[in-house]
């Protein structure tokens, strides 16, 4: 995602200068890197399924900015256990 943001900033910078070729390359890079980041986000979200009830453990981070949802994502990053919001099962993350 950082590469897509960097490509976006370079597109803005080169559009001010007026370099059309470099701006086109920056736009292509922005879409390619953004698409790759989107695929990785979908793959990561697909792995957040509860083994007990079969439902999603959390909402995607871009859809829910609640304190509890964010804390659960931080616990996953640290490799700690997470509780399913539907059935309450403790799920090990590694």
N, C-alpha and C positions, 0 to 999 in steps of 0.2 A: 504494500500500500504506500510505503514511503517513496518508492520509485515512481508511482503514479502521481503522487503529489509533487515530487521534484520535476517531473515532465510537465505538469500543469503550470508550475511556476516558470519553467523555462519558456513555455509557449507565451505566457504573458510578457516576459522580459523581451523575447525576440519579436513579439508583435509591436512593441513600442519602437524597437529599432527599425522594423520594416523588412526583415529578412524572411521572404515567403517560403523558401526552401527549408530553412531551419525550423520555421514555424510548422510546416507540414510534417516534418520528421518528429517534432515534439508532440504534435497531435496524435500521430500514429503510436508513438511510445506511450502516451497517456492512456489510449484505449487498450493497448496490449497489456501493459502492466496493471491497469485497473481491472481488466477481464481476468487476468491470472489471480489477482487478489480476491476477486469475487468467487472464483472457483474454489480457492482454498477456504474461504469463509463458509461456503456451502458444505464442503467436505467436513469441516470441523463441526458445524452445526448438526450434520447428520449423525455424528457419533455421540450426540448427547441424548441417547434414548435410554430410558429406565429399563433394566432387565426384569423388573417385577410386573409393571403395568403396561409397558410398551409405549408409553407416551413420552413426549419431550421433557427433559429434566428442567430446562430453563427456556426463557424466551430469548430470541436473538438480541444481542446487546444493542443493535441499532433501533429496536422496537421498544425496548423497555429500559428506562434509565432509573428504575427504582433502586433504593439502597440495598434491598435484599438480593435482587438479581445481580447487581454489580458485585456484592460481597461473595456470591456464589461463583462468579467468574474468577475472582481473585483467588478463591480457595482451589479452583481447578488449576490455575496457573501455578500454585504452590504445591500441588499434588496431594491436597488434603481431601477428606471425605466430603461429599455433597449430599444433601437431603433432597429427595424428589418432592416437588411441590404438589403432586397429585396423590401419591400413596404414602409419602413419608418415609420411604425406604432409604437407608444409608448406602451410598454408592461410593466405592473406592475409585479414586482417580490416580493415575500414575504418570 
